[in-house]
């Protein structure tokens, strides 16, 4: 039975990776597809029978999937989630759309785009750990949408910027659910992790990574695509209905990722947690399609060494930018700007592998950069 469960989950994982790039209908209905795969994975996981661990469906998992998109933090005692933020920001941007577009367009006329783009990537990457990756992504798409660039250039810049936001959000427990989970799991001995723990652990890697991504953004801003000559916005002003539908899609997306993460729990518990830190770093490429918070919850704990925690966390943060499901900023940007899975992957996969290889050398190979 365990072998059948493993094979079934591997098949679902392969489908999640392949079908969005093979079938247009799946690509254009990614939320529904991932939700269906999550339901299937969670159903199969119920047959795993891992001692001491609950797998498969439960009331707690259903409640978590229903509530999590609506409650990731509390502001003055009021639960606030990604859906409310996306919906409220969408309504505000709907009201002030022309003013925002005019302000950004006017700024772009006075300041070279080759200066705006790297500045945007650095600033949003570094402030994402304070204002949250969600708000950083919302600001990103509005600015990118108004820049006088063509569709492909805007997509490339958006993907690179989301890498920066995802990495920058890893500096504090305020940035995203993953970091909140890591700090809560390491709050006791021997790490006694507090607010500054992540900055001390991975800040030396994340801050240079954000700068490198800004340099990549500069290069992208200097390239000229044929459609750049049109100087048109990627998307026009949304209707109220569009704003509400997008919030609904984000809700379904988050539910799907929770189901997928819990559904693949048997694979994580059986194989991933026993892998050495360098292997864990590469295996966490799974974060490109799974909820990285779920992976962090399964992998990271006080029994791990600082080197293992560092490797696992960097693998999760970097690979989260490679595909749309990998991180919340990706989901928001793709939904808002109409970026397909294939379009995202064309930029996201090469950038992700370059970053993964670069930081593998720095973190794991002795003698490099003082490691």
Secondary structure by P-SEA (a helix, b strand, c coil): caaaaaaaaaaaaaaaaccccccaaaaaaaaaaaaaaaaaaaaaacccccccccccccaaaaaaaacccccccccccbbbcaaaaaaaaaaaaaaaaaaaaaaaaaaaaaccaaaaaaaaaaaaaaacccccaaaaaaaaaaaaaaccccaaaaaaaaaaaaaaaaaaacccccccaaaaaaaaaacccccccccccccccccccaaaaaaaaaaaaaaaaacccccccccccccccccaaaaaaaaaaaaaaaaaaaaaaaaaaaaaacccccccaaaaaaaccccccccaaaaaaacccccccaaaaaaaaaaaaaaccccccccaaaaaaaaaacccaaaaaacaaaaaaaaaaaaaaaccccccccc
